[in-house]
Amino acid sequence: MQNHREKMPDTNEGRHSADPGIDYSPKTYTLREQIVFGAKLLVIGGILLLMFWLFEK
C-alpha cells in the first residue's frame, strides 16, 4: 500500500498569514445602535417570558 501523504504537496508553503489589510479590532457602536440592540434584547426576553407564562396557564 502506498502512502498518499508523500505525494501531497506541502499545503502550508503557499499560504500567507492573514491579509494585513484586514482590521480585527472591535467595532465601536453608536449610541443609537446600542439602544436598538438593547431594545431587541428586551423584546426577545419579553416574548420568551410571555411564552412561558402562557404555557404555565
C-alpha positions in Angstrom: 0.0 0.0 0.0 1.3 3.4 -0.9 1.5 6.3 1.4 -0.6 9.1 -0.2 0.8 11.8 2.1 4.2 11.6 0.5 2.7 12.6 -2.9 0.7 15.6 -1.5 2.5 18.9 -1.7 3.1 20.9 1.4 -0.1 23.0 1.8 1.4 25.5 4.2 4.1 26.7 1.8 1.8 28.8 -0.4 -0.4 30.1 2.4 0.2 33.6 3.7 -0.8 34.7 7.1 -3.9 36.9 7.5 -4.1 39.7 5.0 -2.5 42.8 6.5 -5.4 44.9 5.2 -8.0 43.2 7.4 -8.8 45.1 10.7 -9.8 42.8 13.5 -10.3 45.4 16.1 -13.7 45.5 17.8 -16.3 47.8 16.1 -17.4 50.8 18.1 -21.2 51.1 18.1 -23.0 54.4 18.2 -25.5 55.2 20.9 -28.4 54.7 18.6 -27.1 51.2 17.6 -26.6 50.3 21.2 -30.2 51.4 22.1 -31.7 49.5 19.2 -29.7 46.3 20.2 -30.9 46.7 23.8 -34.5 47.1 22.7 -34.2 43.9 20.5 -32.9 42.0 23.5 -35.7 43.3 25.7 -38.4 42.3 23.1 -36.9 38.8 22.7 -36.8 38.4 26.5 -40.4 39.6 26.8 -41.6 37.2 24.2 -39.9 34.3 26.0 -41.4 35.3 29.3 -44.8 35.6 27.7 -44.5 32.2 26.2 -43.5 30.6 29.5 -46.4 32.4 31.3 -48.9 31.3 28.7 -47.7 27.7 28.8 -48.0 27.6 32.6 -51.6 28.8 32.5 
